[in-house]
Amino acid sequence: MPDDDTPVLDTLADITAAAVEHNSLPPRELMIARLAALIAVDAPPASHLANAGAAADSGVVADDIQAVMIAVAPVVGTARVVSAGGKILRALGLAVAVAADELADELADDGAE
């Protein structure tokens, strides 16, 4: 086993990189497909958060997320879509909290100088 503090995260990053490398979809469409899959499997907030940056970087916006939820609702069911909506909101809340903590740390470091 590598001398690493984050073997699980590293493995997930490797799997994701391989999926992206071997995929012919444009980045935006790839992230829309991943979002649909996350909704279908009732993924936890952390899984949505793990994909949020790449989704945003590829041009996925809130309207796209809503459209995907509408598109998959007849297949996965309303309960799964409502669950995903809550989990996506929790993931965004986590992202905001992390960003706020990082900003507070930066401000504290700047104030100490």
Protein Blocks (a to p, Z undefined) as FASTA:
>chain_A
ZZdfblmlmmmmmmmmmmmmmpcbdfklmmmmmmmmmmmnopafklmmmmmmmmmmnopa
fklmmmmmmmmmmmnopklmmmmmmmmmmmmmmmmmmmmmmmmmmmmmmmmZZ
